Amino acid sequence: MVSTTLKWVTGILEGLLAIPIAGGLFILGSGWQPLLFMFVLHLITLVFSVKDSRFSAGSVLGLITSVVGVIPGVGWFMHTITAIVLIIDASISSKAMNRAK
């Protein structure tokens, strides 16, 4: 399902943004554009998750993270938690898809 793939993608990208110093420098050096990009990507993932009747809390958490990501310490913490939630959710969704086949 598309929602599962998008959860993997957003989880990995959130994990990259959570890398201390490097993630912050990337966000600052890009003029905060990665946060806007991630907000839109999480919104798209949320729409597909709802359409597929899948768990969507990770995408909602990602939307919140994209907004509060401008606060240095809070942003790092939120990117880390969001990455973990999305990757666990994607893993569970992948296992469910494999069982359904």
HUPE-V270365 format. One record per pair of residues at least 6 apart in sequence whose ideal C-beta (glycine too) atoms are under 6 Angstrom apart, sorted by the first residue. I is the first residue (numbers start at 1). J is the second residue. D is the distance in Angstrom with one decimal. If there is no record, write none. Layout:
I|J|D  I|J|D
This chain:
1|52|5.1  2|48|5.0  3|48|4.0  3|49|4.4  3|52|4.5  3|54|5.0  4|90|5.6  4|93|4.2  4|94|5.8  6|45|4.1  6|48|5.9  7|86|5.2  7|89|5.5  7|90|3.8  8|90|4.5  10|41|5.6  10|42|6.0  10|45|5.4  10|62|5.9  10|86|5.4  11|83|5.3  11|86|3.3  11|87|4.0  11|90|5.7  14|79|5.2  14|82|4.7  14|83|3.8  15|83|3.9  17|23|4.3  17|79|4.6  18|79|3.7  18|80|4.3  18|83|5.6  27|34|5.2  35|66|4.9  35|69|4.8  38|66|4.8  39|66|3.8  42|59|5.0  42|62|3.5  42|63|4.9  45|59|4.6  46|56|5.5  46|59|3.8  49|56|4.1  49|59|5.7  50|56|5.9  54|93|6.0  55|89|5.4  58|85|4.4  58|86|4.1  58|89|4.6  61|82|5.0  61|85|5.7  62|82|5.1  65|78|4.1  65|79|6.0  65|82|4.5  68|74|5.4  68|78|5.8  69|75|3.9
